[in-house]
């Protein structure tokens, strides 16, 4: 019996499997992965030495816990396939951990059947470099031990928290799930602006990334409020004050708020099965 199975071998599944093996949470022999794409199966088998298959039912038979790492648009068909497999062993209870954005616990439990223990998780892309942030909510049928198991998985590639209110996962999706894209956009805008002022692009990007990393580190280590850190670098009549005045005039805070609302709304749509 494998300890963990993945249905779907995309980037997030690969990142999780790699982190779990690298941190010695699981051995390669304790993991099985299914995917429809032969090239993805070959890549994971070669790189991580895990078992792979094109048969989702085999993962359910072989693994005690299964991570559903498929797109929201295809998850219903996958769950129906898995439910057919679990019905063949009605006394066996499996733990299903879903990372499909927007797919609610009710939708998961209705499809997977009453004996499935379900945890819904929202991870993010920096898990691929060991700096992920995930939040999760467990269904009524899942135990505290199941939750601890899921936290252990996602903490192998960053940090993870457990929440009580599933409704919060929509804003989590908008904040940490979609958030890396906002940072990439901001970094691109900074670098592009510096290039327009005469800096070589390679240097502009290098300085942008180091500035973002340094600011994040200082904010985290100092534990000071963002407003206090802004005040500390915004000398009266200086360059930062001039920059912040321009930012305020263009309504950056309103733009960010609108982005999070749009992402939250889309997460709720996905939960209702709206393509």
Secondary structure, DSSP 8 states (H G I E B T S, - for coil): -EEEEEE--SHHHHHHHHHHHHTTSS-GGGEEEE-S-HHHHHHHHHHH--EEES-HHHHHHHEEEEEE-S-TTTHHHHHHHHHHHHGGGTT---EEEE--TT--HHHHHHHH-TT-EEEEEE--GGGGGT-EEEEEEE-TTS-HHHHHHHHHHHHTTEEEEE-S-TTHHHHHIIIIIHHHHHHHHHHHHHHHHHHHTT--HHHHHHHHHHHHHHHHHHHHHH---HHHHHHHH--TTSHHHHHHHHHHHTTHHHHHHHHHHHHHHHHHHHHTT--
